Amino acid sequence: MKIILDRPRCEGHGLCEEAAPGLMHLDDDGELVLDREEIGDAVAAAANAAVRVCPVAALRVA
């Protein structure tokens, strides 16, 4: 599985970072950085939680 970020859509709210802190973070400029794009079953729940809380639907898991 993979986390996919639609960078132009991301507004840097940071809710995804709160839901999945080991998978993504906001940098000093407020830009979202994916720490891991490829994910396994162990972190799939956190990745899906990050997708659900994004207010602008900038993330998806495929």
C-alpha positions in Angstrom: 0.0 0.0 0.0 1.0 3.6 -0.5 0.1 7.0 0.9 -0.5 9.5 -1.9 -0.4 13.2 -1.2 -2.1 15.7 -3.5 0.4 18.5 -2.6 -1.5 21.4 -4.3 -4.6 20.5 -2.3 -2.8 20.4 1.1 -3.4 23.5 3.2 -1.1 22.4 6.1 -3.8 22.0 8.8 -1.7 19.2 10.5 -4.6 17.0 11.5 -3.1 14.1 9.5 0.2 14.6 11.4 -1.7 14.2 14.7 -3.4 11.1 13.4 -0.3 9.4 12.0 2.8 11.1 13.5 5.2 8.3 12.4 4.1 8.6 8.8 4.1 12.3 8.1 4.9 15.7 9.6 4.7 19.4 8.8 8.1 21.0 8.1 9.2 24.4 9.2 7.4 26.0 6.3 4.1 24.3 7.1 4.4 21.9 4.2 3.4 18.2 4.7 6.3 15.7 4.3 5.6 12.0 4.0 8.1 10.2 6.1 7.1 6.9 4.4 5.1 6.5 1.2 5.1 2.7 1.2 3.2 1.3 4.2 2.4 -2.1 5.5 -0.5 -3.6 7.4 1.0 -2.5 10.7 0.5 1.2 10.0 -2.5 1.0 7.6 -4.9 2.0 10.4 -2.9 5.2 11.2 -2.6 6.0 7.5 -6.4 5.6 7.0 -7.1 7.7 10.0 -4.9 10.5 8.5 -6.9 10.3 5.3 -10.2 10.5 7.1 -9.2 13.6 9.1 -7.9 15.7 6.2 -10.4 18.5 5.7 -9.4 19.1 2.1 -9.0 15.4 1.0 -5.3 15.8 0.1 -4.4 12.3 1.2 -5.4 8.8 0.0 -4.2 5.3 0.5 -3.9 3.1 -2.6 
